[in-house]
Amino acid sequence: MQSKSVNQIRYQVSRLIARCLPDKLYLSIKYRTRFGYWMNWNNPQTYNEKLQWLKIYDRHAEYTRMVDKVEAKKLAASIIGENYTIPTIAVYESAEEIDFDRLPQQFVLKCTHDSGGIVVCRDKSKLDIALARQKLRKGLKQTYVLQNREYPYAKVKRRIIAEEYMVDESGYELKDYKFFCFDGEPKFLFVATDRSKGEPYFDFFDLYWNHLPIINGHPNNPNIPRVPKNFNKMIEIARMLSKGIPHVRVDLYNINGDIYFGEWTFFHFSGMVPFEPRKYDYMFGEYIHLKTAKTK
């Protein structure tokens, strides 16, 4: 019990210190801790370095709407059409407001401002409602702003969105296709698979579906994912959704050829996870042209 209390005190102290540090100094220290060297603010070269630069010097108010899971769907629908968005069941202000009796047998609940506060319900009769509310309450308290200084999340209204449960041709998951787009042009993507089974697999590809030998956060799948139906259409949609943006990751789903918008992500892994081999950190970084990024 005593060690737990000490750890809690250390955690609270670290959070207090983090709150007091200016964004640039905080990111410099965190980057040094993660990568083992100080980043170059004056002439960033790698992808991860440039993401930190964008956090500080490329600030746009509309990015807040784009990371809000409720508002992002509306904006995406206005660009590519509502048929490319997953149907919304309801939006709630708090976990207590959710009326589970009114929800269908299968559904997904997400906090609108983060990526960890999610409840996937495949069978409502087996759902631990108390545990689900607890997870969502915790998710509503999370903030990317303090942890990684991802400024677009600072003003996102904290809510919970209920969406239709979707599953792809596998019958058990919804693979995530995440396109790295630079100045409106997709260049690479990775496919996230087997997330429901524990640690997910990440497999990187170029736009010709050549598998790239990259490890970034998670291992490769022993069974390399196959190119999905309507892949060229996915590229076209990613291009439309990234137009005019120096860099953004456009996340899409593909269910037997039917394409759905997932989300916009401006800071992949917050720019704090190494690429292996390291040359890909430089390769991805070459596509981010900081001269096209302008602070508003």
VOPAZA-669852 format. One line per 5 residues: their letters; for each residue z, y, x of C-alpha. Coordinates in pm, whole numbers. Layout:
<sites>
a	Z Y X | ... .
</sites>
This chain:
<sites>
mqsks	0 0 0 | 87 236 282 | -247 183 461 | -428 245 133 | -241 573 91 .
vnqir	-327 673 448 | -693 596 384 | -684 800 66 | -532 1093 255 | -797 1066 526 .
yqvsr	-1068 1058 261 | -931 1367 87 | -897 1551 419 | -1255 1464 516 | -1380 1592 180 .
liarc	-1185 1915 224 | -1331 1967 571 | -1680 1891 437 | -1640 2153 165 | -1546 2416 423 .
lpdkl	-1840 2358 659 | -2164 2554 614 | -2457 2335 512 | -2644 2357 841 | -2340 2277 1056 .
ylsik	-2238 1991 827 | -2586 1838 839 | -2602 1879 1218 | -2278 1688 1263 | -2371 1417 1012 .
yrtrf	-2714 1374 1169 | -2559 1343 1515 | -2320 1078 1382 | -2598 876 1217 | -2868 897 1486 .
gywmn	-2675 950 1809 | -2845 1276 1904 | -2854 1636 1782 | -3150 1728 1567 | -3380 2011 1668 .
wnnpq	-3365 2281 1400 | -3615 2504 1581 | -3881 2236 1622 | -3804 1927 1411 | -4043 1638 1477 .
tynek	-3929 1330 1290 | -3938 1266 918 | -3558 1257 896 | -3520 1579 1094 | -3768 1757 872 .
lqwlk	-3585 1649 557 | -3275 1828 687 | -3487 2136 760 | -3626 2129 406 | -3275 2113 260 .
iydrh	-3190 2442 430 | -3515 2638 438 | -3732 2513 149 | -3530 2588 -164 | -3691 2604 -508 .
aeytr	-3513 2646 -839 | -3758 2417 -1023 | -3652 2121 -808 | -3329 2110 -1010 | -3524 2033 -1326 .
mvdkv	-3725 1772 -1139 | -3418 1571 -1034 | -3250 1591 -1376 | -3329 1253 -1534 | -3362 1408 -1880 .
eakkl	-3565 1715 -1786 | -3777 1527 -1531 | -3915 1296 -1798 | -4016 1594 -2012 | -4187 1761 -1717 .
aasii	-4362 1440 -1607 | -4484 1383 -1964 | -4635 1733 -1967 | -4830 1647 -1650 | -4939 1285 -1700 .
genyt	-4870 1214 -2067 | -4572 1082 -2262 | -4715 728 -2263 | -4630 709 -1892 | -4258 768 -1948 .
iptia	-3993 514 -2050 | -3873 587 -2406 | -3540 767 -2432 | -3292 626 -2686 | -3021 894 -2666 .
vyesa	-2853 1149 -2441 | -2474 1180 -2420 | -2240 1444 -2282 | -1975 1189 -2177 | -1907 816 -2151 .
eeidf	-1670 837 -2450 | -1948 974 -2669 | -2160 656 -2640 | -2172 458 -2964 | -2253 109 -2836 .
drlpq	-2287 -24 -3192 | -2592 196 -3241 | -2762 86 -2919 | -3008 -207 -2918 | -2929 -545 -2764 .
qfvlk	-3088 -439 -2436 | -3077 -93 -2280 | -3013 105 -1962 | -2759 387 -1919 | -2794 636 -1633 .
cthds	-2611 946 -1519 | -2865 1227 -1514 | -2771 1369 -1173 | -2725 1069 -941 | -2859 721 -855 .
ggivv	-2542 512 -858 | -2416 569 -1211 | -2628 309 -1390 | -2551 31 -1637 | -2820 -229 -1709 .
crdks	-2751 -423 -2028 | -2960 -736 -2082 | -2733 -877 -2355 | -2499 -645 -2543 | -2286 -936 -2663 .
kldia	-2185 -1000 -2300 | -2138 -635 -2197 | -1793 -524 -2081 | -1793 -188 -2260 | -1472 -65 -2098 .
larqk	-1611 -140 -1752 | -1941 26 -1841 | -1764 346 -1950 | -1554 339 -1634 | -1864 313 -1413 .
lrkgl	-2036 597 -1595 | -1727 821 -1578 | -1718 762 -1203 | -2089 832 -1178 | -2051 1164 -1358 .
kqtyv	-1805 1275 -1090 | -2037 1197 -798 | -2217 1479 -623 | -2500 1470 -370 | -2437 1832 -288 .
lqnre	-2112 1769 -103 | -2209 1435 51 | -2557 1520 177 | -2616 1886 83 | -2906 1800 -148 .
ypyak	-2908 2138 -319 | -3131 2053 -622 | -2846 1847 -773 | -2596 2133 -765 | -2692 2274 -1104 .
vkrri	-2802 1957 -1286 | -2618 1926 -1615 | -2413 1606 -1597 | -2506 1382 -1885 | -2583 1018 -1960 .
iaeey	-2926 905 -2074 | -2991 580 -2262 | -3336 430 -2211 | -3522 125 -2330 | -3467 -183 -2114 .
mvdes	-3785 -267 -1924 | -3875 -577 -1724 | -4197 -656 -1540 | -4402 -974 -1517 | -4130 -1139 -1305 .
gyelk	-3920 -1169 -1619 | -3600 -1059 -1443 | -3656 -727 -1266 | -3844 -399 -1260 | -4002 -347 -921 .
dykff	-3995 9 -797 | -4305 157 -629 | -4207 464 -428 | -4488 684 -299 | -4435 923 -7 .
cfdge	-4645 1228 -91 | -4723 1521 138 | -4878 1843 8 | -4989 1654 -302 | -5135 1354 -120 .
pkflf	-4976 1006 -126 | -4984 845 220 | -4739 553 213 | -4519 366 -29 | -4254 103 -35 .
vatdr	-4175 -155 -300 | -3812 -223 -390 | -3761 -579 -515 | -3477 -813 -610 | -3227 -533 -666 .
skgep	-3050 -729 -939 | -2975 -1016 -703 | -2771 -824 -446 | -2918 -641 -148 | -3272 -533 -234 .
yfdff	-3582 -578 -23 | -3791 -280 89 | -4152 -342 192 | -4369 -56 319 | -4745 -32 273 .
dlywn	-5027 208 337 | -5258 298 49 | -5485 3 133 | -5192 -232 73 | -5158 -316 441 .
hlpii	-4798 -426 499 | -4625 -205 756 | -4359 -356 988 | -4092 -104 889 | -3721 -164 830 .
nghpn	-3553 130 659 | -3217 70 499 | -3296 -280 371 | -3480 -589 501 | -3832 -694 414 .
npnip	-3894 -951 144 | -3986 -1295 288 | -4246 -1306 9 | -4452 -992 56 | -4518 -826 -281 .
rvpkn	-4875 -840 -410 | -5075 -534 -496 | -5009 -444 -863 | -5271 -402 -1132 | -5411 -51 -1163 .
fnkmi	-5283 40 -818 | -5548 311 -778 | -5426 465 -1104 | -5073 472 -960 | -5204 663 -658 .
eiarm	-5377 910 -890 | -5056 964 -1090 | -4851 1011 -771 | -5105 1270 -660 | -5076 1459 -989 .
lskgi	-4695 1454 -982 | -4671 1579 -622 | -4925 1861 -636 | -4816 2173 -451 | -4503 2021 -297 .
phvrv	-4462 1994 85 | -4297 1656 46 | -4164 1449 -241 | -4128 1080 -313 | -4278 983 -649 .
dlyni	-4123 668 -794 | -4325 464 -1042 | -4294 132 -1225 | -4576 -107 -1307 | -4544 -365 -1583 .
ngdiy	-4853 -584 -1572 | -5072 -279 -1526 | -4879 -42 -1753 | -4750 244 -1536 | -4428 438 -1596 .
fgewt	-4273 738 -1427 | -3940 672 -1254 | -3826 990 -1080 | -3894 1254 -818 | -3695 1219 -495 .
ffhfs	-3703 1506 -248 | -3482 1357 22 | -3543 986 79 | -3208 834 181 | -3111 1199 233 .
gmvpf	-3290 1179 568 | -2995 992 713 | -3129 636 756 | -3327 541 1071 | -3674 388 1070 .
eprky	-3723 75 1275 | -3939 94 1484 | -3858 457 1546 | -4226 552 1586 | -4258 551 1207 .
dymfg	-3999 827 1183 | -4242 1038 1386 | -4547 908 1198 | -4407 1002 856 | -4282 1330 1001 .
eyihl	-4630 1434 1112 | -4735 1464 749 | -4465 1719 662 | -4613 2061 740 | -4323 2303 747 .
ktakt	-4558 2602 749 | -4648 2521 390 | -4282 2523 287 | -4164 2864 171 | -3817 2956 53 .
k	-3798 3120 -289 .
</sites>
